């Protein structure tokens, strides 16, 4: 007996469907052949950009014009020294406009054109000296690389201080800058420090009093957008109509658990343990913790230590009294990241001066130390590593024969240097830092040596 045609078709269709399902299941169970293909990669060497530095500029005076008590004017032109490693490139000067300075001559920027794909390793520094009725003292500061974030640990907003915040933009794109002030009440954002436009090729000058009025120990974070800027503080003080010194200080090292000041000079013995000429300003921006401050005589001697507790967002001023005349290194070891600045004065008389020192960053394989004009210039090198190190210094911006300098572990070594000269520092040891300091009659200053910019790394582009 034959099945109806419709029934036969249904049975055949069911059989085919079952066969397809069985085949699909088998296909899932059995590994499929795979094809692996290495992505196509293209390596490109980026074009090196020009190296830019901006200096702090002339020493500025406020209120010299009776008709405009708040006006700012030039008081002393700086002497600028700049150099590149081994003559890689000529370091040329470019003048930045200073629209906030009445009749100001402007600020020097240093430009070094790259050779090939490697950026030119360039450094610069400047110094000024003056003995006017309202400003007296010696300043020396390194010309800085523009940054997107900078920390200023110097200055005062109290009566008697006429401190200024200096923002420079040596680039070709306008920058927008916001300032955050850390003071006795913690973190604040003053209206005068919000949305500051620093045009290309210009320097802006702001009064510390407008940013941190009444603050004894202000610390300022500088946040730039659109373009990086260099930041510095000019500090001066008048005691009963007598000028008590002046200084210009650049940005310090970014927050880190360890901060090092290779050298500072104590000109005379402290009056007491609490009334001295040395103080350390510390800030833990994001969280409180303990910190150990170690002061060590350069050249040998027993270190002294102090333990301090830091509250998040509140600066601490630690008086370091009881130090005999001499040169010292200072190290901060904290449980949390901190920023630090060190203040030292030759005294409190009419012919005295003071200096703010910024912490020194760790150096790379090769760095340039430029020595600005000034009295008693010394290069100090410290070694934070576990092993003794041999560091080389070569005058003539690296053209002269290198000289070996032995730097003991945990210690320091000093090198006699010539004003107006540039030295290349070479090392293969981690933990090496350096600074240039000055000390003379009524003159005190210093600045850190910055690591040289390395050549840009190759860029690898993967084609999908």
SULWOHU-V880309 format. One record per backbone hydrogen bond with DSSP energy under -1.0 kcal/mol. NH is the residue of the N-H (numbers start at 1). CO is the residue of the C=O. E is the energy in kcal/mol with one decimal. If there is no record, write none. Layout:
nh:NH co:CO e:E
nh:NH co:CO e:E
//
This chain:
nh:8 co:4 e:-2.2
nh:9 co:5 e:-1.9
nh:10 co:6 e:-1.9
nh:11 co:7 e:-2.2
nh:12 co:8 e:-2.3
nh:13 co:9 e:-2.5
nh:14 co:10 e:-2.4
nh:15 co:11 e:-2.0
nh:16 co:12 e:-2.2
nh:17 co:13 e:-2.5
nh:18 co:14 e:-2.5
nh:19 co:15 e:-2.2
nh:20 co:16 e:-2.2
nh:21 co:17 e:-2.3
nh:22 co:18 e:-2.4
nh:23 co:19 e:-2.3
nh:24 co:20 e:-2.4
nh:25 co:21 e:-2.3
nh:26 co:22 e:-2.2
nh:27 co:23 e:-2.0
nh:28 co:24 e:-2.0
nh:29 co:25 e:-2.1
nh:30 co:26 e:-2.0
nh:42 co:461 e:-3.0
nh:44 co:459 e:-3.2
nh:51 co:112 e:-2.6
nh:53 co:110 e:-2.0
nh:54 co:144 e:-2.3
nh:55 co:108 e:-2.4
nh:59 co:76 e:-2.0
nh:61 co:73 e:-3.2
nh:63 co:71 e:-2.4
nh:68 co:65 e:-1.0
nh:71 co:68 e:-2.0
nh:73 co:61 e:-2.7
nh:75 co:59 e:-3.3
nh:76 co:59 e:-1.3
nh:79 co:127 e:-2.7
nh:81 co:125 e:-3.0
nh:83 co:123 e:-2.2
nh:85 co:121 e:-1.9
nh:86 co:397 e:-3.2
nh:87 co:84 e:-1.2
nh:88 co:85 e:-2.4
nh:92 co:111 e:-2.7
nh:94 co:109 e:-2.8
nh:96 co:107 e:-4.1
nh:97 co:201 e:-2.5
nh:101 co:98 e:-1.8
nh:102 co:72 e:-3.6
nh:104 co:101 e:-1.6
nh:107 co:96 e:-2.1
nh:109 co:94 e:-3.1
nh:110 co:53 e:-2.4
nh:111 co:92 e:-2.9
nh:112 co:51 e:-2.1
nh:115 co:118 e:-1.4
nh:118 co:115 e:-1.3
nh:123 co:83 e:-2.2
nh:125 co:81 e:-2.3
nh:126 co:141 e:-2.6
nh:127 co:79 e:-1.4
nh:128 co:139 e:-2.1
nh:130 co:137 e:-2.2
nh:132 co:135 e:-2.9
nh:137 co:130 e:-2.7
nh:139 co:128 e:-2.8
nh:141 co:126 e:-2.2
nh:143 co:124 e:-2.4
nh:144 co:54 e:-2.1
nh:147 co:229 e:-3.0
nh:150 co:222 e:-2.1
nh:152 co:220 e:-3.0
nh:157 co:215 e:-3.1
nh:161 co:158 e:-1.8
nh:162 co:236 e:-1.4
nh:164 co:234 e:-2.4
nh:165 co:206 e:-3.1
nh:166 co:232 e:-3.1
nh:167 co:204 e:-2.7
nh:168 co:230 e:-2.4
nh:169 co:202 e:-2.7
nh:175 co:198 e:-2.5
nh:176 co:225 e:-2.3
nh:177 co:196 e:-2.9
nh:178 co:223 e:-2.6
nh:179 co:193 e:-3.0
nh:180 co:221 e:-2.3
nh:181 co:188 e:-2.5
nh:182 co:219 e:-3.1
nh:183 co:186 e:-2.6
nh:186 co:183 e:-1.8
nh:188 co:181 e:-2.8
nh:193 co:190 e:-1.4
nh:194 co:191 e:-1.5
nh:196 co:177 e:-2.7
nh:198 co:175 e:-2.9
nh:201 co:169 e:-1.7
nh:202 co:199 e:-1.3
nh:203 co:97 e:-2.3
nh:204 co:167 e:-3.3
nh:206 co:165 e:-2.5
nh:208 co:163 e:-2.6
nh:212 co:208 e:-3.4
nh:214 co:157 e:-3.1
nh:215 co:212 e:-2.0
nh:219 co:182 e:-1.7
nh:220 co:152 e:-2.3
nh:221 co:180 e:-2.8
nh:222 co:150 e:-3.3
nh:223 co:178 e:-2.6
nh:224 co:148 e:-3.4
nh:225 co:176 e:-2.3
nh:227 co:225 e:-1.3
nh:229 co:147 e:-2.5
nh:230 co:168 e:-2.5
nh:232 co:166 e:-1.9
nh:233 co:249 e:-2.7
nh:234 co:164 e:-2.4
nh:235 co:247 e:-2.9
nh:237 co:245 e:-1.3
nh:238 co:160 e:-1.9
nh:239 co:242 e:-3.1
nh:242 co:239 e:-1.7
nh:244 co:237 e:-3.3
nh:247 co:235 e:-2.4
nh:249 co:233 e:-2.6
nh:252 co:151 e:-2.5
nh:256 co:338 e:-1.9
nh:259 co:332 e:-1.9
nh:261 co:330 e:-3.2
nh:264 co:328 e:-1.6
nh:266 co:326 e:-3.2
nh:271 co:275 e:-1.1
nh:279 co:343 e:-2.2
nh:280 co:318 e:-2.7
nh:281 co:341 e:-3.2
nh:282 co:316 e:-2.7
nh:283 co:339 e:-1.7
nh:289 co:310 e:-1.6
nh:291 co:308 e:-2.5
nh:292 co:333 e:-2.9
nh:293 co:306 e:-3.0
nh:294 co:331 e:-2.8
nh:295 co:304 e:-2.8
nh:296 co:329 e:-2.7
nh:298 co:327 e:-2.6
nh:300 co:297 e:-1.3
nh:304 co:295 e:-2.4
nh:306 co:293 e:-2.0
nh:308 co:291 e:-2.7
nh:310 co:289 e:-3.0
nh:313 co:284 e:-2.7
nh:314 co:311 e:-1.8
nh:316 co:282 e:-2.8
nh:318 co:280 e:-3.3
nh:320 co:278 e:-2.6
nh:321 co:273 e:-1.2
nh:326 co:266 e:-2.0
nh:328 co:264 e:-2.5
nh:329 co:296 e:-2.9
nh:330 co:261 e:-2.4
nh:331 co:294 e:-2.4
nh:332 co:259 e:-3.0
nh:333 co:292 e:-2.5
nh:334 co:257 e:-2.9
nh:335 co:290 e:-2.3
nh:338 co:256 e:-2.1
nh:339 co:283 e:-2.1
nh:341 co:281 e:-2.0
nh:342 co:357 e:-2.3
nh:343 co:279 e:-3.1
nh:344 co:355 e:-2.3
nh:345 co:277 e:-1.5
nh:346 co:353 e:-3.0
nh:352 co:349 e:-1.2
nh:355 co:344 e:-2.9
nh:357 co:342 e:-3.4
nh:360 co:260 e:-2.8
nh:363 co:432 e:-3.2
nh:367 co:425 e:-2.0
nh:369 co:423 e:-3.3
nh:371 co:421 e:-2.8
nh:378 co:437 e:-2.0
nh:379 co:415 e:-2.3
nh:380 co:435 e:-2.6
nh:381 co:413 e:-3.0
nh:382 co:433 e:-2.6
nh:383 co:411 e:-2.1
nh:384 co:431 e:-2.8
nh:389 co:407 e:-2.6
nh:391 co:405 e:-3.0
nh:392 co:426 e:-2.3
nh:393 co:403 e:-2.1
nh:394 co:424 e:-1.7
nh:397 co:422 e:-2.8
nh:399 co:396 e:-1.2
nh:400 co:395 e:-2.3
nh:403 co:393 e:-2.7
nh:405 co:391 e:-2.8
nh:407 co:389 e:-3.0
nh:410 co:383 e:-2.3
nh:411 co:408 e:-2.3
nh:413 co:381 e:-2.4
nh:415 co:379 e:-3.0
nh:420 co:371 e:-2.6
nh:421 co:418 e:-1.7
nh:423 co:369 e:-2.7
nh:424 co:394 e:-2.6
nh:425 co:367 e:-3.0
nh:426 co:392 e:-2.5
nh:427 co:365 e:-1.8
nh:433 co:382 e:-1.8
nh:435 co:380 e:-1.9
nh:436 co:447 e:-2.7
nh:437 co:378 e:-2.3
nh:438 co:445 e:-2.9
nh:439 co:375 e:-1.1
nh:440 co:443 e:-2.4
nh:443 co:440 e:-1.8
nh:445 co:438 e:-1.6
nh:447 co:436 e:-2.4
nh:449 co:434 e:-2.5
nh:459 co:44 e:-2.8
nh:461 co:42 e:-3.0
nh:463 co:40 e:-3.5
//
